[in-house]
Amino acid sequence: MSLRVGIIGCGYFARFHRDAWARLPVRVAAICDADIARATAAAGEFEGARAFADAQSMLDAGALDVVDIVTPPETHAALIALCHARGVAVICQKPLAPDWPTAVAIVDAAENAGGTLIIHENFRFMPWFAETARLLAQGAIGEPLDISFRLRSGDGQGPDAYLARQPYFRTMPRFLVHETVIHLIDVFRMLFGEVTGIFARLRSLNPAVRAEDAATVLFAFANARRSGIVDGNRLLDHPSDDARMTNGVLLVEGTGGQIRLDGYGRLFIRPHGGAEREHTYEWHARGFGGDCVFHQTAAAHAHIAHGTPVPNTARAWLRNMEIEEAIYRSADEQRFVDV
């Protein structure tokens, strides 16, 4: 029997979630949004799906197995609690909460309720990061020592920045690290192991945006031979047909060479002392970020339906937000912070 899925939220990014569920062996039974016209339009994409203007009515209307929450962070705690009170599994977009204490409280409450809570952390499912992880595991560049990512999504300039797509970005009290660098924290941990320390400098460049939109973050890892840097700036772009596809460029360096990601999703390997060559691998330019939303949703579905392990349960993901807290503390106190 296929899972019965409900989706809460019909904003910009929810279309990628709906596309993912449409390709999985589930029944999308209900869609909810405060704007009932949007919910009705989205429900029309799925045979028999019903539209609702509030989550409680949706949950009261019939049995759902899983709810996919695609709403801003300040709404998550109440929505997750509503679902878990009815024994419904939850997949929740990140950021999980506006602040660290609320995030911890959400995860504790979910565990106390015995509820399933998966965080929709999709960057690690981008095909170029997944392939880089595979290459590192194969020893393609010897011992990995340094990792850097230049975040250059190029969508944050001018007085109208983010208005057409995700206007709430402009008023978030924390922005670039909380909303975007959090993805790269997770990717760095996947590729290089646990983070143990942070040194950070944050900048606010666009006066139309309340919080920081540029950041330079130095990462220390449990393996003390390794180091990492995220150089993030949403005002600047990089060579690509779509600067937000990869969101920037990656360089991983090891004793045996380098792996480089460009803005077109291509990976290149250069052996130490040798010439660079393109490394071909299979991926699909569909949806967002190389179809990462589908891959993330498929992994969550497999976990809920079949118990398959998934890397981004809420408790596991919470470590990313703990590291985020260290970044803000480092910038505020202008010092290296252990985490």
Backbone hydrogen bonds in HBPLUS format (Angstrom, degrees):
<---DONOR---> <-ACCEPTOR-->    atom                        ^
c    i                          cat <-CA-CA->   ^        H-A-AA   ^      H-
h    n   atom  resd res      DA  || num        DHA   H-A  angle D-A-AA Bond
n    s   type  num  typ     dist DA aas  dist angle  dist       angle   num
A0027-ARG N   A0003-LEU O   2.82 MM  24  6.11 169.6  1.83 173.0 173.0     1
A0065-ASP N   A0004-ARG O   2.87 MM  61  5.21 157.4  1.92 138.9 146.6     2
A0066-VAL N   A0004-ARG O   3.29 MM  62  6.59 157.4  2.34 157.9 158.1     3
A0005-VAL N   A0027-ARG O   2.82 MM  22  6.00 166.7  1.84 149.0 152.8     4
A0029-ALA N   A0005-VAL O   2.82 MM  24  5.68 144.9  1.94 146.5 157.6     5
A0006-GLY N   A0066-VAL O   2.95 MM  60  6.38 153.6  2.02 151.5 159.8     6
A0068-ASP N   A0006-GLY O   2.80 MM  62  6.23 158.8  1.84 158.2 162.7     7
A0007-ILE N   A0030-ALA O   2.97 MM  23  6.45 150.4  2.06 143.3 151.5     8
A0032-CYS N   A0007-ILE O   2.81 MM  25  6.20 158.7  1.85 162.4 168.2     9
A0008-ILE N   A0068-ASP O   2.92 MM  60  6.22 165.1  1.94 153.3 156.6    10
A0070-VAL N   A0008-ILE O   2.76 MM  62  5.81 167.1  1.78 168.9 172.6    11
A0009-GLY N   A0032-CYS O   2.76 MM  23  5.99 178.2  1.76 166.0 165.5    12
A0014-ALA N   A0011-GLY O   3.22 MM   3  5.51 135.9  2.43 105.4 117.3    13
A0016-PHE N   A0013-PHE O   3.08 MM   3  5.80 142.3  2.23 118.6 126.5    14
A0017-HIS N   A0014-ALA O   3.05 MM   3  5.02 118.5  2.44  95.3 110.7    15
A0018-ARG N   A0014-ALA O   2.92 MM   4  6.27 162.5  1.95 158.2 162.4    16
A0019-ASP N   A0015-ARG O   3.03 MM   4  6.20 158.0  2.08 142.6 148.5    17
A0020-ALA N   A0016-PHE O   3.09 MM   4  6.28 151.5  2.18 139.3 146.7    18
A0021-TRP N   A0017-HIS O   2.99 MM   4  6.34 167.4  2.00 161.1 162.5    19
A0022-ALA N   A0018-ARG O   2.96 MM   4  6.09 152.0  2.04 148.3 156.3    20
A0023-ARG N   A0020-ALA O   3.06 MM   3  5.44 151.1  2.15 108.6 117.3    21
A0024-LEU N   A0021-TRP O   3.13 MM   3  5.24 169.8  2.14 112.0 114.0    22
A0026-VAL N   A0024-LEU O   2.78 MM   2  5.61 137.0  1.96 108.7  95.2    23
A0050-ARG N   A0029-ALA O   2.95 MM  21  6.27 157.0  2.01 133.0 134.3    24
A0031-ILE N   A0050-ARG O   2.88 MM  19  6.31 154.3  1.95 165.2 172.3    25
A0052-PHE N   A0031-ILE O   2.90 MM  21  6.24 144.7  2.03 152.0 157.2    26
A0033-ASP N   A0052-PHE O   3.00 MM  19  6.50 154.5  2.07 156.9 159.9    27
A0038-ARG N   A0035-ASP O   2.97 MM   3  5.47 122.0  2.32 110.2 123.7    28
A0039-ALA N   A0035-ASP O   3.10 MM   4  6.48 160.3  2.14 151.8 158.0    29
A0040-THR N   A0036-ILE O   2.83 MM   4  5.96 156.2  1.88 146.2 152.5    30
A0041-ALA N   A0037-ALA O   3.00 MM   4  6.19 159.5  2.05 145.7 150.9    31
A0042-ALA N   A0038-ARG O   2.96 MM   4  6.18 162.7  1.99 152.1 156.6    32
A0043-ALA N   A0039-ALA O   2.86 MM   4  6.02 158.7  1.91 148.8 155.1    33
A0044-GLY N   A0040-THR O   3.09 MM   4  6.25 137.8  2.28 139.5 149.8    34
A0045-GLU N   A0042-ALA O   3.02 MM   3  5.60 165.1  2.05 116.2 121.0    35
A0046-PHE N   A0043-ALA O   3.02 MM   3  5.66 168.0  2.04 120.9 124.9    36
A0049-ALA N   A0046-PHE O   3.19 MM   3  5.54 171.1  2.19 127.5 128.9    37
A0058-MET N   A0054-ASP O   3.25 MM   4  6.54 155.1  2.31 145.0 152.3    38
A0059-LEU N   A0055-ALA O   2.89 MM   4  6.16 162.0  1.92 157.0 161.0    39
A0060-ASP N   A0056-GLN O   2.86 MM   4  6.00 149.7  1.95 147.3 156.1    40
A0061-ALA N   A0057-SER O   3.07 MM   4  6.04 128.9  2.34 138.7 150.1    41
A0061-ALA N   A0058-MET O   3.30 MM   3  5.29 139.8  2.47  94.7 105.5    42
A0089-ALA N   A0065-ASP O   3.08 MM  24  6.18 151.3  2.17 146.8 140.6    43
A0067-VAL N   A0089-ALA O   2.87 MM  22  6.33 151.8  1.95 152.1 158.6    44
A0091-ILE N   A0067-VAL O   2.97 MM  24  6.34 159.5  2.02 155.5 158.0    45
A0069-ILE N   A0091-ILE O   2.76 MM  22  6.13 166.0  1.78 169.9 172.4    46
A0093-GLN N   A0069-ILE O   3.01 MM  24  6.11 153.6  2.08 156.1 163.3    47
A0075-THR N   A0072-PRO O   3.13 MM   3  5.94 163.7  2.16 126.0 131.0    48
A0076-HIS N   A0073-PRO O   3.14 MM   3  5.46 159.5  2.18 113.7 119.8    49
A0079-LEU N   A0075-THR O   3.38 MM   4  6.49 165.5  2.40 153.7 157.9    50
A0080-ILE N   A0076-HIS O   2.85 MM   4  5.93 169.2  1.86 164.8 167.0    51
A0081-ALA N   A0077-ALA O   3.09 MM   4  6.22 162.1  2.13 146.9 152.0    52
A0082-LEU N   A0078-ALA O   3.01 MM   4  6.23 155.9  2.07 147.0 153.2    53
A0083-CYS N   A0079-LEU O   3.11 MM   4  6.39 159.3  2.15 149.3 154.1    54
A0084-HIS N   A0080-ILE O   2.93 MM   4  6.17 171.4  1.93 159.4 161.4    55
A0085-ALA N   A0081-ALA O   2.96 MM   4  6.01 145.8  2.08 145.8 154.3    56
A0086-ARG N   A0083-CYS O   2.98 MM   3  5.40 147.4  2.08 108.2 118.1    57
A0088-VAL N   A0083-CYS O   3.01 MM   5  5.06 168.1  2.02 138.3 135.6    58
A0087-GLY N   A0084-HIS O   3.08 MM   3  4.77 165.7  2.10 100.8 104.5    59
A0090-VAL N   A0116-THR O   2.94 MM  26  6.00 157.6  1.99 140.5 148.0    60
A0118-ILE N   A0090-VAL O   2.93 MM  28  6.31 160.3  1.97 151.9 158.1    61
A0092-CYS N   A0118-ILE O   2.82 MM  26  6.27 159.9  1.86 163.2 169.9    62
A0120-HIS N   A0092-CYS O   2.70 MM  28  5.55 169.6  1.71 138.3 140.2    63
A0103-ALA N   A0099-ASP O   3.09 MM   4  6.34 154.3  2.15 148.7 156.6    64
A0104-VAL N   A0100-TRP O   2.98 MM   4  6.23 164.8  2.00 163.2 165.9    65
A0105-ALA N   A0101-PRO O   3.00 MM   4  6.19 159.0  2.04 145.1 151.1    66
A0106-ILE N   A0102-THR O   2.91 MM   4  6.14 152.8  1.99 148.3 155.3    67
A0107-VAL N   A0103-ALA O   3.08 MM   4  6.36 163.9  2.11 153.0 156.2    68
A0108-ASP N   A0104-VAL O   2.91 MM   4  6.11 166.1  1.92 155.0 159.3    69
A0109-ALA N   A0105-ALA O   2.90 MM   4  5.98 162.1  1.93 146.1 151.5    70
A0110-ALA N   A0106-ILE O   2.92 MM   4  6.11 156.1  1.98 147.2 153.9    71
A0111-GLU N   A0107-VAL O   3.02 MM   4  6.24 161.6  2.06 150.9 155.2    72
A0112-ASN N   A0108-ASP O   2.89 MM   4  6.12 158.1  1.94 150.9 157.6    73
A0113-ALA N   A0109-ALA O   2.93 MM   4  6.09 143.3  2.07 143.2 152.8    74
A0115-GLY N   A0110-ALA O   2.92 MM   5  5.19 154.2  1.98 161.8 157.8    75
A0114-GLY N   A0111-GLU O   3.02 MM   3  4.93 149.3  2.12  97.5 107.2    76
A0314-ALA N   A0117-LEU O   2.92 MM 197  5.59 148.4  2.03 159.3 150.4    77
A0119-ILE N   A0312-ASN O   2.99 MM 193  5.80 161.9  2.02 173.3 178.7    78
A0121-GLU N   A0119-ILE O   2.76 MM   2  5.61 124.5  2.07 114.3  97.3    79
A0125-PHE N   A0122-ASN O   2.88 MM   3  5.25 145.6  2.00 110.4 121.4    80
A0126-MET N   A0123-PHE O   2.86 MM   3  5.17 165.9  1.88 114.6 119.0    81
A0129-PHE N   A0126-MET O   3.12 MM   3  5.60 128.6  2.40 112.2 124.4    82
A0130-ALA N   A0126-MET O   3.07 MM   4  6.30 166.1  2.09 159.5 164.0    83
A0131-GLU N   A0127-PRO O   2.85 MM   4  5.95 155.7  1.91 145.1 151.7    84
A0132-THR N   A0128-TRP O   3.01 MM   4  6.03 148.7  2.11 131.2 140.0    85
A0133-ALA N   A0129-PHE O   2.94 MM   4  6.19 157.1  2.00 149.0 154.5    86
A0134-ARG N   A0130-ALA O   3.11 MM   4  6.41 151.4  2.20 140.1 147.7    87
A0135-LEU N   A0131-GLU O   2.90 MM   4  6.20 158.6  1.95 152.0 157.3    88
A0136-LEU N   A0132-THR O   2.93 MM   4  6.17 159.8  1.97 153.4 158.5    89
A0137-ALA N   A0133-ALA O   3.01 MM   4  6.20 157.7  2.06 146.1 152.2    90
A0138-GLN N   A0134-ARG O   3.05 MM   4  6.31 136.8  2.24 140.3 151.9    91
A0138-GLN N   A0135-LEU O   3.16 MM   3  5.05 127.0  2.45  91.7 105.6    92
A0140-ALA N   A0135-LEU O   3.03 MM   5  5.37 171.1  2.04 155.0 152.9    93
A0139-GLY N   A0136-LEU O   2.99 MM   3  5.09 153.9  2.06 102.8 111.2    94
A0142-GLY N   A0139-GLY O   3.26 MM   3  4.99 169.9  2.27 108.8 107.0    95
A0256-GLY N   A0141-ILE O   2.81 MM 115  4.23 155.2  1.87 122.0 114.5    96
A0255-THR N   A0143-GLU O   2.95 MM 112  5.27 148.3  2.06 132.5 139.4    97
A0145-LEU N   A0253-GLU O   2.83 MM 108  5.92 172.4  1.84 151.0 153.6    98
A0227-SER N   A0145-LEU O   2.96 MM  82  6.45 144.0  2.09 153.3 164.5    99
A0146-ASP N   A0253-GLU O   3.12 MM 107  5.14 169.0  2.14 143.2 146.4   100
A0253-GLU N   A0146-ASP O   2.80 MM 107  5.14 168.9  1.81 154.3 158.2   101
A0147-ILE N   A0227-SER O   3.06 MM  80  6.52 144.7  2.19 145.3 156.1   102
A0229-ILE N   A0147-ILE O   2.92 MM  82  6.48 143.7  2.06 146.0 157.7   103
A0148-SER N   A0251-LEU O   2.91 MM 103  5.35 151.8  1.99 152.1 160.6   104
A0251-LEU N   A0148-SER O   2.92 MM 103  5.35 154.3  1.99 158.4 160.7   105
A0149-PHE N   A0229-ILE O   2.94 MM  80  6.46 149.4  2.03 154.5 164.5   106
A0231-ASP N   A0149-PHE O   2.93 MM  82  6.24 166.5  1.95 158.7 163.1   107
A0150-ARG N   A0249-VAL O   2.92 MM  99  5.37 159.4  1.97 157.0 161.2   108
A0249-VAL N   A0150-ARG O   3.14 MM  99  5.37 145.1  2.27 132.0 138.3   109
A0151-LEU N   A0231-ASP O   2.84 MM  80  5.97 136.1  2.04 128.0 141.8   110
A0233-ASN N   A0151-LEU O   2.93 MM  82  5.96 152.8  2.00 143.4 150.9   111
A0152-ARG N   A0247-ASN O   2.74 MM  95  5.64 148.5  1.84 134.8 145.1   112
A0154-GLY N   A0236-LEU O   2.83 MM  82  4.48 120.3  2.19 145.2 132.0   113
A0156-GLY N   A0234-ARG O   2.96 MM  78  5.17 141.6  2.11 141.8 136.3   114
A0161-ALA N   A0158-GLY O   3.31 MM   3  5.56 162.4  2.34 116.3 115.9   115
A0163-LEU N   A0160-ASP O   3.16 MM   3  5.59 159.0  2.20 127.9 134.0   116
A0165-ARG N   A0162-TYR O   3.22 MM   3  5.50 139.9  2.39 105.0 115.7   117
A0166-GLN N   A0162-TYR O   2.97 MM   4  5.35 126.5  2.26 137.7 153.3   118
A0169-PHE N   A0166-GLN O   3.04 MM   3  5.97 167.2  2.05 128.3 132.3   119
A0170-ARG N   A0167-PRO O   3.08 MM   3  5.86 151.8  2.16 122.0 126.8   120
A0171-THR N   A0168-TYR O   3.24 MM   3  5.62 147.3  2.35 109.9 117.5   121
A0210-ARG N   A0170-ARG O   2.83 MM  40  5.79 173.2  1.83 150.2 152.6   122
A0179-GLU N   A0175-PHE O   2.68 MM   4  5.47 157.9  1.72 165.9 169.1   123
A0176-LEU N   A0212-GLU O   3.05 MM  36  5.83 168.1  2.07 151.5 152.1   124
A0180-THR N   A0176-LEU O   2.85 MM   4  5.33 151.9  1.93 134.1 143.2   125
A0181-VAL N   A0176-LEU O   2.89 MM   5  6.21 164.7  1.92 146.2 151.4   126
A0182-ILE N   A0177-VAL O   2.96 MM   5  5.84 126.5  2.26 150.9 156.0   127
A0183-HIS N   A0180-THR O   3.00 MM   3  5.69 144.6  2.12 117.8 125.4   128
A0184-LEU N   A0181-VAL O   2.85 MM   3  5.05 114.9  2.28 101.4 117.8   129
A0185-ILE N   A0181-VAL O   2.92 MM   4  6.30 145.7  2.04 155.7 166.6   130
A0186-ASP N   A0182-ILE O   3.33 MM   4  6.59 159.5  2.38 143.1 146.6   131
A0187-VAL N   A0183-HIS O   3.02 MM   4  6.40 152.7  2.10 143.5 151.8   132
A0188-PHE N   A0184-LEU O   2.79 MM   4  5.90 166.0  1.81 149.6 153.2   133
A0189-ARG N   A0185-ILE O   3.01 MM   4  6.24 158.7  2.05 148.6 154.4   134
A0190-MET N   A0186-ASP O   2.98 MM   4  6.21 152.6  2.05 144.2 152.0   135
A0191-LEU N   A0187-VAL O   2.93 MM   4  6.18 157.2  1.98 153.6 159.3   136
A0192-PHE N   A0188-PHE O   2.71 MM   4  5.60 160.9  1.75 154.8 160.1   137
A0193-GLY N   A0189-ARG O   2.97 MM   4  4.58 140.2  2.13 121.7 125.2   138
A0222-ALA N   A0194-GLU O   2.80 MM  28  5.54 150.5  1.89 155.4 158.1   139
A0196-THR N   A0220-ALA O   2.83 MM  24  5.55 163.4  1.85 131.2 137.0   140
A0339-VAL N   A0196-THR O   2.89 MM 143  5.03 166.2  1.91 123.0 123.1   141
A0220-ALA N   A0197-GLY O   2.94 MM  23  4.84 160.9  1.97 139.7 137.5   142
A0198-ILE N   A0337-VAL O   2.84 MM 139  5.22 151.3  1.92 143.7 153.3   143
A0337-VAL N   A0198-ILE O   2.76 MM 139  5.22 165.0  1.78 156.1 161.1   144
A0199-PHE N   A0218-LEU O   3.05 MM  19  5.09 147.7  2.16 140.7 146.0   145
A0218-LEU N   A0199-PHE O   2.75 MM  19  5.09 173.3  1.76 161.2 163.6   146
A0201-ARG N   A0216-THR O   2.93 MM  15  5.31 152.5  2.01 150.4 159.1   147
A0216-THR N   A0201-ARG O   2.89 MM  15  5.31 159.0  1.93 157.4 164.0   148
A0203-ARG N   A0214-ALA O   2.86 MM  11  5.04 164.2  1.88 144.9 142.7   149
A0213-ASP N   A0203-ARG O   3.01 MM  10  6.35 143.0  2.15 146.5 155.0   150
A0214-ALA N   A0203-ARG O   3.15 MM  11  5.04 134.4  2.37 155.3 148.5   151
A0209-VAL N   A0206-ASN O   2.99 MM   3  5.64 168.2  2.00 124.3 128.1   152
A0234-ARG N   A0213-ASP O   3.21 MM  21  6.00 166.0  2.23 168.8 172.6   153
A0215-ALA N   A0232-GLY O   2.79 MM  17  5.01 158.5  1.84 139.0 143.5   154
A0232-GLY N   A0215-ALA O   2.70 MM  17  5.01 159.6  1.74 165.3 167.5   155
A0217-VAL N   A0230-VAL O   2.88 MM  13  5.18 163.4  1.91 151.6 157.2   156
A0230-VAL N   A0217-VAL O   2.95 MM  13  5.18 155.9  2.01 145.5 153.5   157
A0219-PHE N   A0228-GLY O   2.75 MM   9  4.78 170.1  1.76 140.7 142.4   158
A0228-GLY N   A0219-PHE O   3.12 MM   9  4.78 148.9  2.22 138.3 138.1   159
A0226-ARG N   A0223-ASN O   2.92 MM   3  5.80 168.5  1.94 131.4 134.5   160
A0245-MET N   A0242-ASP O   2.97 MM   3  5.53 168.6  1.98 123.4 125.5   161
A0247-ASN N   A0243-ALA O   3.18 MM   4  5.52 127.3  2.48 125.7 139.5   162
A0261-LEU N   A0250-LEU O   2.93 MM  11  4.92 165.0  1.95 139.0 142.7   163
A0252-VAL N   A0259-ILE O   2.87 MM   7  5.11 166.1  1.89 155.7 159.9   164
A0259-ILE N   A0252-VAL O   2.80 MM   7  5.11 154.2  1.87 149.8 157.8   165
A0254-GLY N   A0257-GLY O   2.75 MM   3  5.27 164.4  1.78 172.8 171.6   166
A0257-GLY N   A0254-GLY O   3.22 MM   3  5.27 167.1  2.24 106.1 110.1   167
A0272-HIS N   A0256-GLY O   3.01 MM  16  5.12 153.9  2.08 111.5 110.5   168
A0258-GLN N   A0270-ARG O   2.85 MM  12  5.17 148.9  1.94 140.0 150.4   169
A0270-ARG N   A0258-GLN O   2.98 MM  12  5.17 158.4  2.03 139.2 145.1   170
A0260-ARG N   A0268-PHE O   2.80 MM   8  5.05 157.0  1.86 147.2 153.8   171
A0268-PHE N   A0260-ARG O   2.80 MM   8  5.05 146.1  1.92 143.9 154.5   172
A0262-ASP N   A0266-ARG O   3.03 MM   4  5.58 157.0  2.09 153.9 161.1   173
A0265-GLY N   A0262-ASP O   3.33 MM   3  5.83 157.7  2.38 120.1 119.6   174
A0279-HIS N   A0267-LEU O   2.79 MM  12  5.43 171.8  1.80 141.1 143.9   175
A0269-ILE N   A0277-ARG O   2.87 MM   8  5.56 158.6  1.91 167.4 167.6   176
A0277-ARG N   A0269-ILE O   2.91 MM   8  5.56 156.5  1.96 145.0 151.0   177
A0274-GLY N   A0271-PRO O   2.79 MM   3  5.05 162.2  1.83 138.2 136.3   178
A0291-ASP N   A0286-ARG O   2.98 MM   5  5.04 114.8  2.42 168.3 163.0   179
A0292-CYS N   A0288-PHE O   3.13 MM   4  6.40 138.5  2.31 155.7 167.3   180
A0295-HIS N   A0291-ASP O   3.24 MM   4  6.60 163.9  2.26 149.7 153.9   181
A0296-GLN N   A0292-CYS O   2.85 MM   4  5.99 159.9  1.89 149.9 155.3   182
A0297-THR N   A0293-VAL O   2.91 MM   4  6.01 164.0  1.94 147.0 151.9   183
A0298-ALA N   A0294-PHE O   2.78 MM   4  5.94 157.2  1.83 154.3 160.9   184
A0299-ALA N   A0295-HIS O   3.09 MM   4  6.22 153.0  2.16 140.4 147.0   185
A0300-ALA N   A0296-GLN O   2.99 MM   4  6.31 156.7  2.05 149.2 155.8   186
A0301-HIS N   A0297-THR O   2.83 MM   4  6.03 158.1  1.88 148.6 155.1   187
A0302-ALA N   A0298-ALA O   2.96 MM   4  6.15 159.1  2.00 145.9 151.1   188
A0303-HIS N   A0299-ALA O   3.06 MM   4  6.30 148.5  2.16 141.7 150.1   189
A0304-ILE N   A0300-ALA O   2.98 MM   4  6.25 165.4  2.01 155.6 158.5   190
A0305-ALA N   A0301-HIS O   2.80 MM   4  5.83 167.6  1.82 157.5 161.7   191
A0306-HIS N   A0302-ALA O   2.86 MM   4  5.35 150.1  1.95 130.5 139.7   192
A0308-THR N   A0302-ALA O   3.35 MM   6  5.55 161.3  2.38 122.2 117.2   193
A0307-GLY N   A0303-HIS O   2.85 MM   4  4.35 136.7  2.04 116.6 122.9   194
A0317-TRP N   A0313-THR O   2.85 MM   4  6.05 164.0  1.88 161.4 166.7   195
A0318-LEU N   A0314-ALA O   2.92 MM   4  6.00 139.3  2.09 145.3 155.5   196
A0320-ASN N   A0317-TRP O   2.83 MM   3  5.55 140.8  1.99 120.7 130.2   197
A0321-MET N   A0318-LEU O   3.05 MM   3  5.23 118.8  2.44  99.5 113.9   198
A0322-GLU N   A0318-LEU O   3.00 MM   4  6.38 144.8  2.13 147.3 158.1   199
A0323-ILE N   A0319-ARG O   3.06 MM   4  6.35 151.6  2.15 147.1 153.4   200
A0324-GLU N   A0320-ASN O   2.92 MM   4  6.27 148.5  2.03 140.6 150.4   201
A0325-GLU N   A0321-MET O   2.93 MM   4  6.22 153.2  2.01 144.2 149.9   202
A0326-ALA N   A0322-GLU O   3.22 MM   4  6.56 147.6  2.33 137.5 145.6   203
A0326-ALA N   A0323-ILE O   3.05 MM   3  4.99 116.1  2.47  93.4 109.1   204
A0327-ILE N   A0323-ILE O   3.05 MM   4  6.44 142.8  2.19 145.9 156.1   205
A0327-ILE N   A0324-GLU O   3.01 MM   3  5.07 122.5  2.35  97.2 112.1   206
A0328-TYR N   A0324-GLU O   3.16 MM   4  6.60 159.9  2.20 157.8 160.9   207
A0329-ARG N   A0325-GLU O   2.96 MM   4  6.20 158.4  2.01 149.4 156.2   208
A0330-SER N   A0326-ALA O   2.82 MM   4  5.92 156.2  1.88 144.6 151.2   209
A0331-ALA N   A0327-ILE O   3.01 MM   4  6.26 162.9  2.04 151.2 155.3   210
A0332-ASP N   A0328-TYR O   2.94 MM   4  6.10 160.2  1.98 147.6 153.3   211
A0333-GLU N   A0329-ARG O   2.89 MM   4  5.95 160.8  1.92 150.8 155.7   212
A0334-GLN N   A0330-SER O   2.67 MM   4  5.37 117.4  2.06 139.6 153.6   213
A0335-ARG N   A0330-SER O   3.28 MM   5  5.22 146.9  2.40 128.6 137.8   214
